């Protein structure tokens, strides 16, 4: 049961954001703050409360005001059994970040921390989202609380707006769950030394590639004996390159120093671009600041490597280095879930094999290079669909600006849920779906539509065209389909043609997930086709489709 204290600015809440224009909302925000705190304290019992939530949804609160509110409600008169404390201090960018008002002293945060520590003595879990404003110093709202309660806290989930000084140098060994993340990173996060012996879950963001393991070594030991979930989001530093080159040019040139690699079939593949220009030694070229995409993976002193004997879930976001060097420290055979988001070139040399226990896979790449993606992006798709057949959920994401080719054969034939974001053609989907015999859910984004043949304008012409195609079912297991209908370069008629030609051969389909505005058009186009007798026996299942938004 939750005990909630939530503050509102009545000047905004009273009017309702939905009824105000942007300009009117800004005026309302600047009115004298008619704030009030809402609480359910009169409807809960101290012994029954397991979680205390203190939240503001208007402007960043002064801790003195929060403390006064808690005392006004008589929080200190009860013996609370809560084991979780949630602090959500939100700032309003339009007001708080431009406010030159009074600086909030550390003493105010310390007084609030002491009150919470004294009257919530059983708390061992802290959840904080501190979107602090410019009137707050380098420490966050709960730095003083963390320092005071450090010996009792076992789980900390902390999210910051900026990168504050943490307030403690070392986190104790009894911490089991730790999240340190930021809303947006402009520099590396400053994390304390973390003891690894009891960690079960670890989430870090805004970390450099060569900084990952240094904060975890203690007495030469680097073993995550209890860690089951690891989630790392990397932050890439800036450096200069000659202005005659683009960021993408230099990134690929660095990886092309290794002229060949061996693909999945054992063939040598060259990645060298023969058009690479030589810019070294040209003193006339200026420099520009760009993100460094290829820092080297740090090898620890004395040859020590991290060990993860119980790791089951791995998530790597914005990974800038060589994935194969990082993954060699990971026991891939015991992973249940794998999520990787990295630059396309980071996948060079990676083979997604040995994933003996994997059930869920989410593999994505980002790249701004239109000229150099092919054939690398097609090889990326081949690697992803070469994962083992026991994978049940697969998400594939690409940022390609050109058409990609689905691999002719897939190994992950046990997929039940597939989310595919890639510029692949609708014409290639039947061959893929026929290789996925247990697929139940398909989600598509950025799919390329096929232009309909000339004689498909009327229902009768569409029916003749459909009956002339391969009559074999595309899938007999697919139940739910979520197509992408928001294509800038396709008319509604083109979208309908592509979707209909696919789902007309999916007799198991029961649910279509699409925006309501398009489902109306889809039904309007579908109804005449259902009235054609020779076609109805093939598409009867479409008459019972359920549409969901």
NORZIGI-V980491 format. One record per residue. RES is the residue in one letter. PHI is phi in degrees with one decimal (999 if undefined). OMEGA is omega in whole degrees, 0 to 359 (* if undefined). D_FIRST is the distance of its C-alpha to the first C-alpha in Angstrom with 2 decimals. Layout:
BEGIN
res=RES phi=PHI omega=OMEGA d_first=D_FIRST
res=RES phi=PHI omega=OMEGA d_first=D_FIRST
END
This chain:
BEGIN
res=X phi=999 omega=183 d_first=0.00
res=X phi=-101.7 omega=166 d_first=3.81
res=X phi=-104.6 omega=190 d_first=6.90
res=X phi=-118.9 omega=169 d_first=9.72
res=X phi=-124.1 omega=184 d_first=13.44
res=X phi=-133.7 omega=184 d_first=15.78
res=X phi=-105.4 omega=179 d_first=19.53
res=X phi=-126.4 omega=171 d_first=22.08
res=X phi=-97.6 omega=186 d_first=25.86
res=X phi=-65.6 omega=179 d_first=27.01
res=X phi=-61.9 omega=178 d_first=30.47
res=X phi=-94.8 omega=185 d_first=29.21
res=X phi=-63.4 omega=183 d_first=26.26
res=X phi=-62.2 omega=180 d_first=28.47
res=X phi=-81.8 omega=182 d_first=31.07
res=X phi=86.6 omega=184 d_first=28.87
res=X phi=-61.1 omega=184 d_first=29.63
res=X phi=-69.0 omega=184 d_first=30.82
res=X phi=-96.0 omega=182 d_first=33.59
res=X phi=-106.0 omega=169 d_first=34.88
res=X phi=-74.4 omega=180 d_first=37.39
res=X phi=-58.9 omega=181 d_first=36.97
res=X phi=-66.0 omega=179 d_first=39.48
res=X phi=-65.2 omega=179 d_first=37.88
res=X phi=-65.8 omega=178 d_first=34.48
res=X phi=-63.5 omega=177 d_first=36.12
res=X phi=-64.6 omega=181 d_first=37.76
res=X phi=-62.8 omega=180 d_first=34.55
res=X phi=-62.5 omega=185 d_first=32.87
res=X phi=-85.5 omega=176 d_first=35.77
res=X phi=-69.3 omega=176 d_first=35.48
res=X phi=-51.4 omega=187 d_first=34.35
res=X phi=-68.2 omega=177 d_first=30.57
res=X phi=-85.9 omega=187 d_first=29.14
res=X phi=-84.4 omega=172 d_first=25.64
res=X phi=-148.2 omega=177 d_first=22.69
res=X phi=-102.2 omega=174 d_first=19.12
res=X phi=-106.2 omega=182 d_first=16.48
res=X phi=-148.3 omega=175 d_first=13.24
res=X phi=-103.7 omega=186 d_first=10.69
res=X phi=-58.9 omega=181 d_first=11.09
res=X phi=-75.5 omega=182 d_first=13.02
res=X phi=-115.6 omega=179 d_first=10.42
res=X phi=-127.1 omega=175 d_first=7.78
res=X phi=-112.2 omega=183 d_first=9.08
res=X phi=-58.3 omega=182 d_first=9.84
res=X phi=-72.2 omega=183 d_first=9.79
res=X phi=-91.5 omega=182 d_first=6.36
res=X phi=-76.9 omega=177 d_first=4.84
res=X phi=-111.9 omega=184 d_first=5.41
res=X phi=-144.7 omega=177 d_first=6.40
res=X phi=-112.3 omega=182 d_first=8.77
res=X phi=-119.7 omega=174 d_first=10.72
res=X phi=-120.7 omega=190 d_first=14.28
res=X phi=-140.3 omega=172 d_first=16.33
res=X phi=-124.8 omega=183 d_first=19.79
res=X phi=-122.4 omega=180 d_first=21.43
res=X phi=-116.4 omega=179 d_first=24.88
res=X phi=-129.9 omega=181 d_first=26.64
res=X phi=-65.7 omega=186 d_first=26.09
res=X phi=-84.3 omega=169 d_first=24.85
res=X phi=-80.5 omega=182 d_first=26.83
res=X phi=-59.6 omega=176 d_first=24.81
res=X phi=-62.7 omega=179 d_first=26.51
res=X phi=-68.5 omega=178 d_first=24.99
res=X phi=-64.5 omega=180 d_first=21.44
res=X phi=-62.7 omega=179 d_first=22.17
res=X phi=-61.5 omega=179 d_first=23.72
res=X phi=-65.2 omega=181 d_first=20.74
res=X phi=-63.7 omega=178 d_first=18.36
res=X phi=-69.9 omega=179 d_first=21.04
res=X phi=-63.0 omega=178 d_first=21.59
res=X phi=-81.1 omega=178 d_first=18.05
res=X phi=73.0 omega=181 d_first=18.67
res=X phi=-58.9 omega=184 d_first=16.05
res=X phi=-71.5 omega=182 d_first=18.65
res=X phi=-87.1 omega=183 d_first=18.85
res=X phi=-123.2 omega=174 d_first=15.67
res=X phi=-105.1 omega=187 d_first=15.00
res=X phi=-82.0 omega=180 d_first=11.66
res=X phi=-97.5 omega=184 d_first=10.38
res=X phi=-61.4 omega=177 d_first=8.82
res=X phi=-110.4 omega=180 d_first=10.84
res=X phi=-127.7 omega=176 d_first=10.59
res=X phi=-118.7 omega=179 d_first=12.21
res=X phi=-115.1 omega=178 d_first=13.02
res=X phi=-118.9 omega=178 d_first=16.21
res=X phi=-125.4 omega=178 d_first=17.86
res=X phi=-106.3 omega=182 d_first=21.17
res=X phi=-97.3 omega=176 d_first=23.31
res=X phi=-111.0 omega=175 d_first=27.02
res=X phi=-97.2 omega=185 d_first=29.32
res=X phi=-58.9 omega=184 d_first=32.41
res=X phi=-64.7 omega=184 d_first=34.75
res=X phi=-113.0 omega=186 d_first=34.05
res=X phi=-66.1 omega=183 d_first=32.45
res=X phi=-74.1 omega=178 d_first=34.72
res=X phi=-108.9 omega=184 d_first=37.77
res=X phi=-81.3 omega=178 d_first=36.86
res=X phi=-100.4 omega=185 d_first=39.40
res=X phi=-74.9 omega=188 d_first=37.65
res=X phi=-65.5 omega=176 d_first=36.61
res=X phi=-71.6 omega=179 d_first=35.65
res=X phi=-84.5 omega=185 d_first=32.26
res=X phi=-74.3 omega=177 d_first=33.21
res=X phi=-60.8 omega=181 d_first=31.56
res=X phi=-61.4 omega=179 d_first=31.39
res=X phi=-68.3 omega=176 d_first=28.81
res=X phi=-65.0 omega=180 d_first=26.49
res=X phi=-64.2 omega=180 d_first=27.27
res=X phi=-65.5 omega=177 d_first=26.39
res=X phi=-64.4 omega=180 d_first=22.93
res=X phi=-61.9 omega=180 d_first=22.44
res=X phi=-64.1 omega=180 d_first=23.62
res=X phi=-63.2 omega=181 d_first=21.31
res=X phi=-65.7 omega=181 d_first=18.16
res=X phi=-66.7 omega=182 d_first=19.61
res=X phi=-74.3 omega=188 d_first=20.49
res=X phi=-100.5 omega=170 d_first=17.40
res=X phi=-124.9 omega=191 d_first=14.80
res=X phi=-72.6 omega=185 d_first=16.99
res=X phi=-98.2 omega=183 d_first=14.89
res=X phi=-64.3 omega=174 d_first=14.17
res=X phi=-125.8 omega=179 d_first=16.03
res=X phi=-129.8 omega=179 d_first=14.88
res=X phi=-118.8 omega=174 d_first=16.02
res=X phi=-116.4 omega=185 d_first=15.83
res=X phi=-137.0 omega=170 d_first=18.40
res=X phi=-126.6 omega=187 d_first=20.41
res=X phi=-109.4 omega=180 d_first=23.14
res=X phi=-90.8 omega=194 d_first=25.67
res=X phi=-66.9 omega=182 d_first=27.78
res=X phi=-101.1 omega=185 d_first=30.81
res=X phi=-74.3 omega=178 d_first=34.33
res=X phi=-84.2 omega=181 d_first=33.76
res=X phi=-107.3 omega=181 d_first=31.76
res=X phi=-70.9 omega=185 d_first=33.68
res=X phi=-68.4 omega=179 d_first=33.67
res=X phi=-90.8 omega=180 d_first=30.45
res=X phi=-89.1 omega=186 d_first=27.01
res=X phi=-60.7 omega=184 d_first=24.39
res=X phi=-108.9 omega=179 d_first=22.79
res=X phi=-58.8 omega=180 d_first=26.10
res=X phi=-65.0 omega=180 d_first=26.32
res=X phi=-66.6 omega=179 d_first=22.77
res=X phi=-60.0 omega=180 d_first=23.52
res=X phi=-62.0 omega=183 d_first=26.80
res=X phi=-77.6 omega=185 d_first=25.34
res=X phi=-102.7 omega=188 d_first=22.45
res=X phi=-56.7 omega=181 d_first=24.42
res=X phi=-70.7 omega=182 d_first=25.02
res=X phi=-107.9 omega=183 d_first=21.33
res=X phi=-71.7 omega=177 d_first=19.95
res=X phi=-114.4 omega=180 d_first=20.11
res=X phi=-131.5 omega=179 d_first=18.66
res=X phi=-132.1 omega=178 d_first=19.64
res=X phi=-123.1 omega=190 d_first=19.47
res=X phi=-117.5 omega=178 d_first=21.68
res=X phi=-127.2 omega=185 d_first=23.38
res=X phi=-118.2 omega=173 d_first=26.17
res=X phi=-84.7 omega=177 d_first=28.44
res=X phi=-118.5 omega=181 d_first=31.44
res=X phi=-114.7 omega=185 d_first=32.29
res=X phi=-82.3 omega=167 d_first=31.56
res=X phi=-69.0 omega=190 d_first=32.86
res=X phi=-72.4 omega=177 d_first=30.10
res=X phi=102.0 omega=176 d_first=30.84
res=X phi=-134.3 omega=184 d_first=31.22
res=X phi=-90.0 omega=183 d_first=34.00
res=X phi=-138.9 omega=174 d_first=32.50
res=X phi=-90.6 omega=186 d_first=29.08
res=X phi=-69.0 omega=187 d_first=28.91
res=X phi=-72.6 omega=183 d_first=29.27
res=X phi=-83.9 omega=176 d_first=25.86
res=X phi=-66.3 omega=182 d_first=24.13
res=X phi=-106.2 omega=181 d_first=23.05
res=X phi=-130.7 omega=184 d_first=21.58
res=X phi=-139.3 omega=173 d_first=23.22
res=X phi=-129.0 omega=174 d_first=23.43
res=X phi=-127.7 omega=183 d_first=25.93
res=X phi=-140.9 omega=182 d_first=26.80
res=X phi=-131.2 omega=178 d_first=28.34
res=X phi=-69.1 omega=179 d_first=28.52
res=X phi=-154.3 omega=187 d_first=32.31
res=X phi=-109.7 omega=174 d_first=34.70
res=X phi=-120.4 omega=176 d_first=38.11
res=X phi=-156.0 omega=182 d_first=38.59
res=X phi=-70.8 omega=175 d_first=37.26
res=X phi=-73.4 omega=181 d_first=33.92
res=X phi=-97.3 omega=182 d_first=34.48
res=X phi=-101.9 omega=178 d_first=32.34
res=X phi=-77.9 omega=173 d_first=32.68
res=X phi=-71.7 omega=187 d_first=34.08
res=X phi=-120.9 omega=176 d_first=31.58
res=X phi=-78.9 omega=190 d_first=31.98
res=X phi=-97.9 omega=194 d_first=31.71
res=X phi=-61.6 omega=185 d_first=31.52
res=X phi=-111.7 omega=184 d_first=27.76
res=X phi=-60.3 omega=176 d_first=26.81
res=X phi=-104.8 omega=181 d_first=25.15
res=X phi=-136.6 omega=181 d_first=24.39
res=X phi=-137.0 omega=176 d_first=26.38
res=X phi=-128.4 omega=179 d_first=26.45
res=X phi=-132.3 omega=175 d_first=29.09
res=X phi=-130.8 omega=180 d_first=30.73
res=X phi=58.4 omega=180 d_first=33.90
res=X phi=-114.7 omega=176 d_first=35.70
res=X phi=-81.9 omega=182 d_first=39.44
res=X phi=-59.7 omega=184 d_first=40.91
res=X phi=-90.2 omega=183 d_first=42.77
res=X phi=-119.6 omega=192 d_first=39.84
res=X phi=-60.5 omega=192 d_first=37.43
res=X phi=-95.3 omega=185 d_first=38.33
res=X phi=-59.9 omega=183 d_first=39.88
res=X phi=-81.6 omega=183 d_first=36.64
res=X phi=-112.6 omega=181 d_first=35.75
res=X phi=-76.4 omega=179 d_first=38.99
res=X phi=-150.2 omega=181 d_first=39.12
res=X phi=63.3 omega=179 d_first=42.28
res=X phi=79.6 omega=182 d_first=43.57
res=X phi=-100.2 omega=179 d_first=40.71
res=X phi=-137.8 omega=182 d_first=38.86
res=X phi=-122.3 omega=177 d_first=36.91
res=X phi=-96.1 omega=191 d_first=33.38
res=X phi=-64.8 omega=183 d_first=33.18
res=X phi=-111.0 omega=187 d_first=29.50
res=X phi=-68.2 omega=178 d_first=28.99
res=X phi=-113.9 omega=182 d_first=27.91
res=X phi=-132.6 omega=180 d_first=27.07
res=X phi=-128.0 omega=183 d_first=29.30
res=X phi=-130.1 omega=184 d_first=29.01
res=X phi=-122.8 omega=174 d_first=31.75
res=X phi=-115.8 omega=188 d_first=32.73
res=X phi=-94.9 omega=175 d_first=36.17
res=X phi=-119.3 omega=186 d_first=37.81
res=X phi=-97.2 omega=180 d_first=41.55
res=X phi=-73.8 omega=180 d_first=43.84
res=X phi=-103.4 omega=173 d_first=46.72
res=X phi=-153.7 omega=184 d_first=50.42
res=X phi=-109.5 omega=172 d_first=53.74
res=X phi=-134.3 omega=178 d_first=55.95
res=X phi=-58.8 omega=183 d_first=59.34
res=X phi=-69.0 omega=175 d_first=59.15
res=X phi=-74.9 omega=180 d_first=61.50
res=X phi=-119.7 omega=173 d_first=58.69
res=X phi=-90.6 omega=176 d_first=55.33
res=X phi=-58.2 omega=182 d_first=52.14
res=X phi=-67.4 omega=178 d_first=52.27
res=X phi=-56.6 omega=186 d_first=55.91
res=X phi=-68.7 omega=180 d_first=55.25
res=X phi=-60.6 omega=180 d_first=52.16
res=X phi=-70.2 omega=180 d_first=54.14
res=X phi=-61.9 omega=181 d_first=57.23
res=X phi=-64.3 omega=180 d_first=55.34
res=X phi=-73.4 omega=182 d_first=54.11
res=X phi=-78.3 omega=176 d_first=57.56
res=X phi=-60.8 omega=172 d_first=59.14
res=X phi=-87.9 omega=193 d_first=58.53
res=X phi=-67.7 omega=182 d_first=60.92
res=X phi=-138.2 omega=170 d_first=59.90
res=X phi=-145.5 omega=181 d_first=57.18
res=X phi=-101.6 omega=180 d_first=57.03
res=X phi=-84.7 omega=185 d_first=55.09
res=X phi=-64.1 omega=180 d_first=53.50
res=X phi=-92.5 omega=180 d_first=56.94
res=X phi=85.1 omega=180 d_first=58.60
res=X phi=-89.6 omega=176 d_first=60.46
res=X phi=-78.6 omega=183 d_first=60.94
res=X phi=-121.6 omega=179 d_first=59.45
res=X phi=-92.0 omega=177 d_first=60.62
res=X phi=-112.1 omega=185 d_first=58.27
res=X phi=-76.2 omega=177 d_first=60.97
res=X phi=-96.7 omega=184 d_first=61.57
res=X phi=-69.4 omega=183 d_first=65.31
res=X phi=-91.1 omega=181 d_first=64.94
res=X phi=-60.8 omega=180 d_first=63.28
res=X phi=-89.6 omega=178 d_first=65.20
res=X phi=-96.0 omega=182 d_first=66.24
res=X phi=-113.6 omega=183 d_first=65.11
res=X phi=-64.8 omega=176 d_first=65.54
res=X phi=85.2 omega=178 d_first=68.01
res=X phi=-85.7 omega=186 d_first=68.03
res=X phi=-74.4 omega=182 d_first=67.77
res=X phi=-83.2 omega=182 d_first=67.71
res=X phi=-76.8 omega=176 d_first=64.25
res=X phi=-82.5 omega=180 d_first=61.51
res=X phi=-119.7 omega=176 d_first=57.96
res=X phi=-127.9 omega=182 d_first=54.65
res=X phi=-89.3 omega=179 d_first=51.13
res=X phi=-137.6 omega=179 d_first=49.16
res=X phi=-75.3 omega=176 d_first=46.34
res=X phi=-82.6 omega=186 d_first=47.49
res=X phi=-95.7 omega=190 d_first=46.56
res=X phi=-133.0 omega=174 d_first=48.04
res=X phi=-68.1 omega=183 d_first=47.22
res=X phi=-83.6 omega=178 d_first=48.09
res=X phi=-70.7 omega=184 d_first=45.61
res=X phi=-75.2 omega=171 d_first=45.64
res=X phi=-96.9 omega=185 d_first=47.20
res=X phi=-68.5 omega=179 d_first=46.11
res=X phi=-63.2 omega=179 d_first=48.77
res=X phi=62.3 omega=174 d_first=50.32
res=X phi=69.7 omega=182 d_first=49.42
res=X phi=-78.0 omega=178 d_first=45.79
res=X phi=-125.9 omega=177 d_first=43.46
res=X phi=-69.9 omega=179 d_first=39.67
res=X phi=-121.5 omega=182 d_first=38.57
res=X phi=-132.4 omega=187 d_first=35.50
res=X phi=-65.3 omega=183 d_first=35.88
res=X phi=-119.4 omega=184 d_first=32.42
res=X phi=-64.1 omega=180 d_first=31.84
res=X phi=-123.0 omega=186 d_first=30.61
res=X phi=-132.3 omega=181 d_first=29.50
res=X phi=-126.6 omega=177 d_first=31.69
res=X phi=-134.2 omega=178 d_first=31.43
res=X phi=-119.4 omega=182 d_first=34.24
res=X phi=-114.6 omega=178 d_first=34.22
res=X phi=56.3 omega=184 d_first=37.35
res=X phi=-70.0 omega=187 d_first=39.23
res=X phi=-98.7 omega=187 d_first=42.60
res=X phi=-105.8 omega=181 d_first=44.58
res=X phi=-90.3 omega=185 d_first=46.09
res=X phi=-63.5 omega=184 d_first=43.51
res=X phi=-64.2 omega=178 d_first=45.74
res=X phi=-72.3 omega=178 d_first=45.89
res=X phi=-71.7 omega=187 d_first=42.13
res=X phi=-69.8 omega=180 d_first=41.55
res=X phi=-68.9 omega=176 d_first=44.07
res=X phi=-90.3 omega=185 d_first=41.57
res=X phi=-101.5 omega=176 d_first=38.91
res=X phi=-75.9 omega=187 d_first=39.00
res=X phi=-58.7 omega=184 d_first=39.13
res=X phi=-65.8 omega=182 d_first=39.69
res=X phi=-107.4 omega=180 d_first=36.20
res=X phi=-70.5 omega=173 d_first=34.20
res=X phi=-96.1 omega=177 d_first=31.96
res=X phi=-131.4 omega=179 d_first=31.31
res=X phi=-138.0 omega=180 d_first=33.64
res=X phi=-129.4 omega=179 d_first=33.26
res=X phi=-131.2 omega=172 d_first=36.16
res=X phi=-125.3 omega=187 d_first=37.02
res=X phi=-152.0 omega=173 d_first=40.34
res=X phi=-64.5 omega=183 d_first=43.67
res=X phi=-54.0 omega=184 d_first=46.05
res=X phi=-69.4 omega=179 d_first=48.43
res=X phi=-66.9 omega=181 d_first=45.78
res=X phi=-83.6 omega=181 d_first=46.00
res=X phi=-60.8 omega=179 d_first=49.67
res=X phi=82.4 omega=182 d_first=50.50
res=X phi=-83.8 omega=174 d_first=47.06
res=X phi=-124.6 omega=182 d_first=47.13
res=X phi=-84.0 omega=181 d_first=43.89
res=X phi=-123.0 omega=180 d_first=45.11
res=X phi=76.1 omega=181 d_first=43.93
res=X phi=-89.4 omega=192 d_first=40.42
res=X phi=-70.4 omega=183 d_first=40.51
res=X phi=-116.4 omega=189 d_first=36.77
res=X phi=-64.2 omega=178 d_first=35.73
res=X phi=-115.2 omega=182 d_first=33.62
res=X phi=-133.4 omega=183 d_first=32.55
res=X phi=-132.9 omega=178 d_first=34.82
res=X phi=-131.9 omega=186 d_first=34.55
res=X phi=-121.5 omega=183 d_first=37.83
res=X phi=-134.8 omega=171 d_first=38.78
res=X phi=-135.7 omega=174 d_first=41.54
res=X phi=-128.4 omega=179 d_first=42.47
res=X phi=-164.1 omega=178 d_first=46.05
res=X phi=-98.5 omega=183 d_first=48.08
res=X phi=-86.1 omega=177 d_first=51.37
res=X phi=-87.6 omega=185 d_first=52.94
res=X phi=-80.2 omega=189 d_first=56.21
res=X phi=-104.8 omega=182 d_first=54.99
res=X phi=-69.1 omega=181 d_first=52.16
res=X phi=-90.9 omega=11 d_first=54.44
res=X phi=-94.1 omega=185 d_first=54.93
res=X phi=-60.5 omega=181 d_first=52.06
res=X phi=-66.9 omega=177 d_first=49.38
res=X phi=-67.2 omega=176 d_first=50.91
res=X phi=-66.7 omega=177 d_first=50.88
res=X phi=-59.4 omega=179 d_first=47.22
res=X phi=-61.5 omega=179 d_first=46.52
res=X phi=-62.7 omega=178 d_first=48.70
res=X phi=-64.8 omega=183 d_first=46.74
res=X phi=-64.4 omega=181 d_first=43.38
res=X phi=-81.0 omega=175 d_first=44.64
res=X phi=-93.3 omega=178 d_first=46.29
res=X phi=-67.5 omega=190 d_first=43.01
res=X phi=-66.2 omega=185 d_first=42.92
res=X phi=-69.2 omega=181 d_first=42.56
res=X phi=-85.3 omega=174 d_first=39.32
res=X phi=-67.2 omega=184 d_first=37.35
res=X phi=-101.6 omega=182 d_first=35.12
res=X phi=-127.7 omega=182 d_first=33.73
res=X phi=-132.0 omega=174 d_first=36.00
res=X phi=-120.6 omega=181 d_first=35.61
res=X phi=-122.9 omega=180 d_first=38.80
res=X phi=-128.5 omega=177 d_first=39.08
res=X phi=-134.9 omega=175 d_first=42.32
res=X phi=-109.5 omega=185 d_first=43.54
res=X phi=-61.0 omega=176 d_first=47.05
res=X phi=-105.4 omega=178 d_first=49.30
res=X phi=-128.0 omega=182 d_first=51.81
res=X phi=-68.0 omega=177 d_first=51.86
res=X phi=-109.0 omega=181 d_first=50.58
res=X phi=-108.3 omega=173 d_first=51.83
res=X phi=-70.9 omega=180 d_first=49.65
res=X phi=-65.6 omega=182 d_first=50.99
res=X phi=-65.8 omega=178 d_first=53.35
res=X phi=-131.4 omega=178 d_first=51.55
res=X phi=-125.7 omega=179 d_first=47.97
res=X phi=-99.2 omega=184 d_first=46.78
res=X phi=-84.6 omega=187 d_first=43.07
res=X phi=-78.2 omega=181 d_first=43.85
res=X phi=-95.2 omega=182 d_first=40.58
res=X phi=-63.3 omega=175 d_first=38.48
res=X phi=-105.9 omega=179 d_first=36.17
res=X phi=-129.3 omega=181 d_first=34.63
res=X phi=-127.4 omega=172 d_first=36.87
res=X phi=-114.9 omega=186 d_first=36.18
res=X phi=-123.6 omega=175 d_first=39.48
res=X phi=-113.8 omega=184 d_first=40.04
res=X phi=-167.1 omega=179 d_first=43.75
res=X phi=-84.2 omega=174 d_first=47.01
res=X phi=-105.4 omega=185 d_first=48.22
res=X phi=-84.7 omega=173 d_first=50.33
res=X phi=-59.0 omega=180 d_first=49.43
res=X phi=-65.7 omega=182 d_first=52.74
res=X phi=-90.0 omega=186 d_first=51.38
res=X phi=-69.9 omega=181 d_first=48.24
res=X phi=-56.1 omega=180 d_first=49.94
res=X phi=-63.4 omega=178 d_first=51.32
res=X phi=-69.0 omega=185 d_first=47.91
res=X phi=-64.3 omega=180 d_first=46.08
res=X phi=-67.3 omega=178 d_first=48.77
res=X phi=-94.5 omega=181 d_first=47.92
res=X phi=-118.8 omega=191 d_first=44.22
res=X phi=-70.8 omega=181 d_first=44.50
res=X phi=-117.5 omega=181 d_first=40.78
res=X phi=-63.8 omega=182 d_first=39.41
res=X phi=-113.2 omega=184 d_first=36.89
res=X phi=-136.1 omega=180 d_first=35.56
res=X phi=-128.9 omega=179 d_first=37.70
res=X phi=-122.3 omega=183 d_first=36.70
res=X phi=-122.3 omega=172 d_first=39.58
res=X phi=-139.3 omega=175 d_first=39.96
res=X phi=66.1 omega=181 d_first=43.23
res=X phi=-69.3 omega=181 d_first=45.32
res=X phi=-88.3 omega=181 d_first=49.01
res=X phi=-89.3 omega=176 d_first=50.48
res=X phi=-87.5 omega=178 d_first=53.88
res=X phi=-72.9 omega=181 d_first=56.40
res=X phi=-63.1 omega=175 d_first=57.40
res=X phi=-63.1 omega=184 d_first=61.05
res=X phi=-58.1 omega=187 d_first=63.37
res=X phi=-93.5 omega=176 d_first=63.67
res=X phi=-137.7 omega=186 d_first=60.04
res=X phi=-85.1 omega=181 d_first=59.86
res=X phi=-103.9 omega=177 d_first=60.08
res=X phi=-55.9 omega=180 d_first=58.04
res=X phi=-64.8 omega=178 d_first=61.20
res=X phi=-65.4 omega=178 d_first=61.83
res=X phi=-63.1 omega=180 d_first=58.22
res=X phi=-63.3 omega=179 d_first=58.58
res=X phi=-61.3 omega=179 d_first=61.84
res=X phi=-64.5 omega=180 d_first=60.35
res=X phi=-64.1 omega=183 d_first=57.34
res=X phi=-69.0 omega=180 d_first=59.62
res=X phi=-84.5 omega=182 d_first=61.86
res=X phi=-85.8 omega=178 d_first=59.07
res=X phi=-57.5 omega=185 d_first=58.09
res=X phi=-76.6 omega=183 d_first=56.85
res=X phi=-63.6 omega=176 d_first=54.76
res=X phi=-61.0 omega=175 d_first=50.96
res=X phi=-76.3 omega=178 d_first=49.14
res=X phi=-153.5 omega=175 d_first=46.08
res=X phi=-114.9 omega=181 d_first=45.32
res=X phi=-122.3 omega=185 d_first=41.69
res=X phi=-66.2 omega=183 d_first=40.23
res=X phi=-109.3 omega=185 d_first=37.77
res=X phi=-128.8 omega=183 d_first=36.10
res=X phi=-132.0 omega=179 d_first=37.98
res=X phi=-120.3 omega=181 d_first=36.85
res=X phi=-82.4 omega=175 d_first=40.11
res=X phi=-91.8 omega=182 d_first=40.69
res=X phi=-108.3 omega=182 d_first=42.38
res=X phi=-98.5 omega=179 d_first=42.39
res=X phi=-105.4 omega=184 d_first=45.67
res=X phi=-67.9 omega=188 d_first=47.68
res=X phi=-106.9 omega=182 d_first=51.00
res=X phi=-131.0 omega=177 d_first=50.79
res=X phi=-80.0 omega=177 d_first=51.34
res=X phi=-60.9 omega=180 d_first=49.25
res=X phi=-65.2 omega=179 d_first=52.12
res=X phi=-65.5 omega=179 d_first=52.08
res=X phi=-61.1 omega=180 d_first=48.35
res=X phi=-61.2 omega=181 d_first=48.75
res=X phi=-55.3 omega=184 d_first=51.74
res=X phi=-66.5 omega=181 d_first=49.94
res=X phi=-67.7 omega=182 d_first=46.80
res=X phi=-63.8 omega=181 d_first=48.87
res=X phi=-63.0 omega=178 d_first=51.30
res=X phi=-84.7 omega=187 d_first=48.45
res=X phi=-76.0 omega=176 d_first=46.21
res=X phi=-61.7 omega=179 d_first=49.28
res=X phi=-109.7 omega=176 d_first=49.80
res=X phi=-122.9 omega=186 d_first=46.22
res=X phi=-64.5 omega=182 d_first=46.34
res=X phi=-85.1 omega=186 d_first=42.88
res=X phi=-65.3 omega=180 d_first=41.15
res=X phi=-125.7 omega=186 d_first=38.68
res=X phi=-132.2 omega=172 d_first=36.48
res=X phi=-115.0 omega=180 d_first=37.58
res=X phi=-106.8 omega=179 d_first=35.10
res=X phi=-156.8 omega=180 d_first=36.74
res=X phi=-61.4 omega=184 d_first=36.53
res=X phi=-62.1 omega=181 d_first=37.20
res=X phi=-63.9 omega=180 d_first=40.23
res=X phi=-88.6 omega=180 d_first=41.90
res=X phi=-61.7 omega=176 d_first=40.96
res=X phi=-61.9 omega=178 d_first=43.02
res=X phi=-64.7 omega=182 d_first=45.99
res=X phi=-61.1 omega=180 d_first=45.53
res=X phi=-64.9 omega=179 d_first=45.72
res=X phi=-62.7 omega=178 d_first=48.72
res=X phi=-77.9 omega=185 d_first=50.53
res=X phi=-78.0 omega=188 d_first=49.49
res=X phi=-56.3 omega=178 d_first=50.57
res=X phi=-61.6 omega=180 d_first=54.33
res=X phi=-70.0 omega=180 d_first=54.15
res=X phi=-71.4 omega=181 d_first=52.61
res=X phi=-92.9 omega=180 d_first=55.72
res=X phi=-94.1 omega=190 d_first=58.13
res=X phi=-56.4 omega=184 d_first=58.90
res=X phi=-67.5 omega=178 d_first=60.00
res=X phi=-91.2 omega=187 d_first=56.84
res=X phi=-58.5 omega=183 d_first=54.37
res=X phi=-64.8 omega=178 d_first=54.68
res=X phi=-91.7 omega=187 d_first=53.35
res=X phi=-118.9 omega=181 d_first=50.53
res=X phi=-56.2 omega=182 d_first=49.50
res=X phi=-63.6 omega=181 d_first=45.96
res=X phi=-72.9 omega=179 d_first=45.53
res=X phi=-69.1 omega=182 d_first=45.89
res=X phi=-105.1 omega=182 d_first=42.53
res=X phi=-62.8 omega=174 d_first=40.59
res=X phi=-103.6 omega=181 d_first=37.10
res=X phi=-102.2 omega=178 d_first=36.45
res=X phi=-128.5 omega=181 d_first=33.06
res=X phi=-91.2 omega=* d_first=32.44
END
